[in-house]
Amino acid sequence: MVEIVRLEKQLSFDEMLGQFWQAYPSRTKKLWVKRALGKALHEDSFENIMAGVERYKQCDKVLNGFILDPQNWLSAGCWMDEFQPPKPEKREWDTENDYQEKLRKWADDL
């Protein structure tokens, strides 16, 4: 039996930099990002770094507008962090019954 091996195209460093640059939620200091990504690639795979970017984009801090500079994020190895998920929205009532009860109280106060 012949085993078929698929060779995926290896990305060049410039292609990896381009993908990271497009995916990261802040695009500043590209030359520093280039250096930091080069060093980060000695620590982990590009796939793991990009998976970390995707997790980071969904964390509570980023969704609330706090975004680390990309070179700091790479230099600190933040793709390995465990990020806080977004907090659920607070509602004044949890169920339809709670809503109905608040509506009755409001109507009684009129």
DRENVORO-483714 format. One record per residue (C-alpha): z, y, x; residue number from 1; residue in three letters. Coordinates in steps of 0.1 Angstrom, whole numbers, padded with zeros to 4 digits. Layout:
BEGIN
REC     c3     c2     c1  kolro  vexdo
REC      Z      Y      X    NUM    Ala
...
//
This chain:
BEGIN
REC     c3     c2     c1  kolro  vexdo
REC   0000   0000   0000      1    Met
REC  -0009   0034   0013      2    Val
REC   0017   0062   0010      3    Glu
REC   0003   0096   0002      4    Ile
REC   0021   0124   0020      5    Val
REC   0017   0159   0008      6    Arg
REC   0020   0186   0034      7    Leu
REC   0031   0218   0019      8    Glu
REC   0018   0250   0035      9    Lys
REC   0044   0264   0059     10    Gln
REC   0050   0301   0052     11    Leu
REC   0046   0325   0081     12    Ser
REC   0075   0347   0089     13    Phe
REC   0056   0377   0074     14    Asp
REC   0050   0358   0042     15    Glu
REC   0087   0349   0040     16    Met
REC   0097   0385   0046     17    Leu
REC   0073   0396   0019     18    Gly
REC   0087   0371  -0006     19    Gln
REC   0123   0381   0002     20    Phe
REC   0114   0418   0000     21    Trp
REC   0099   0414  -0034     22    Gln
REC   0127   0392  -0048     23    Ala
REC   0157   0412  -0035     24    Tyr
REC   0170   0438  -0060     25    Pro
REC   0172   0466  -0034     26    Ser
REC   0144   0475  -0010     27    Arg
REC   0158   0496   0018     28    Thr
REC   0157   0495   0057     29    Lys
REC   0128   0470   0060     30    Lys
REC   0129   0469   0098     31    Leu
REC   0166   0459   0097     32    Trp
REC   0159   0434   0070     33    Val
REC   0132   0418   0092     34    Lys
REC   0156   0414   0120     35    Arg
REC   0184   0401   0097     36    Ala
REC   0161   0376   0080     37    Leu
REC   0150   0363   0114     38    Gly
REC   0186   0356   0124     39    Lys
REC   0194   0342   0090     40    Ala
REC   0166   0317   0093     41    Leu
REC   0184   0302   0124     42    His
REC   0213   0295   0101     43    Glu
REC   0197   0281   0070     44    Asp
REC   0163   0274   0053     45    Ser
REC   0142   0300   0036     46    Phe
REC   0145   0280   0003     47    Glu
REC   0183   0282   0004     48    Asn
REC   0182   0319   0012     49    Ile
REC   0159   0326  -0017     50    Met
REC   0180   0304  -0041     51    Ala
REC   0209   0326  -0031     52    Gly
REC   0189   0357  -0039     53    Val
REC   0182   0344  -0074     54    Glu
REC   0219   0336  -0080     55    Arg
REC   0229   0370  -0066     56    Tyr
REC   0205   0388  -0090     57    Lys
REC   0223   0372  -0119     58    Gln
REC   0259   0380  -0108     59    Cys
REC   0282   0404  -0125     60    Asp
REC   0282   0430  -0097     61    Lys
REC   0245   0433  -0095     62    Val
REC   0240   0435  -0132     63    Leu
REC   0265   0464  -0132     64    Asn
REC   0246   0482  -0105     65    Gly
REC   0265   0473  -0073     66    Phe
REC   0239   0459  -0049     67    Ile
REC   0245   0453  -0012     68    Leu
REC   0218   0466   0013     69    Asp
REC   0196   0436   0020     70    Pro
REC   0203   0436   0057     71    Gln
REC   0240   0435   0051     72    Asn
REC   0235   0407   0026     73    Trp
REC   0216   0386   0051     74    Leu
REC   0238   0394   0081     75    Ser
REC   0269   0383   0062     76    Ala
REC   0253   0351   0050     77    Gly
REC   0258   0361   0013     78    Cys
REC   0232   0335   0001     79    Trp
REC   0260   0310   0006     80    Met
REC   0285   0329  -0016     81    Asp
REC   0297   0318  -0050     82    Glu
REC   0289   0347  -0073     83    Phe
REC   0308   0357  -0105     84    Gln
REC   0287   0351  -0136     85    Pro
REC   0281   0380  -0160     86    Pro
REC   0311   0387  -0182     87    Lys
REC   0304   0381  -0219     88    Pro
REC   0302   0412  -0241     89    Glu
REC   0334   0421  -0258     90    Lys
REC   0332   0422  -0296     91    Arg
REC   0357   0435  -0320     92    Glu
REC   0354   0404  -0341     93    Trp
REC   0347   0368  -0332     94    Asp
REC   0335   0353  -0364     95    Thr
REC   0319   0363  -0397     96    Glu
REC   0354   0360  -0414     97    Asn
REC   0369   0385  -0389     98    Asp
REC   0340   0409  -0397     99    Tyr
REC   0345   0405  -0434    100    Gln
REC   0383   0411  -0430    101    Glu
REC   0377   0443  -0410    102    Lys
REC   0352   0455  -0436    103    Leu
REC   0377   0449  -0464    104    Arg
REC   0404   0469  -0445    105    Lys
REC   0379   0497  -0439    106    Trp
REC   0369   0498  -0476    107    Ala
REC   0406   0499  -0486    108    Asp
REC   0412   0529  -0464    109    Asp
REC   0386   0549  -0481    110    Leu
//
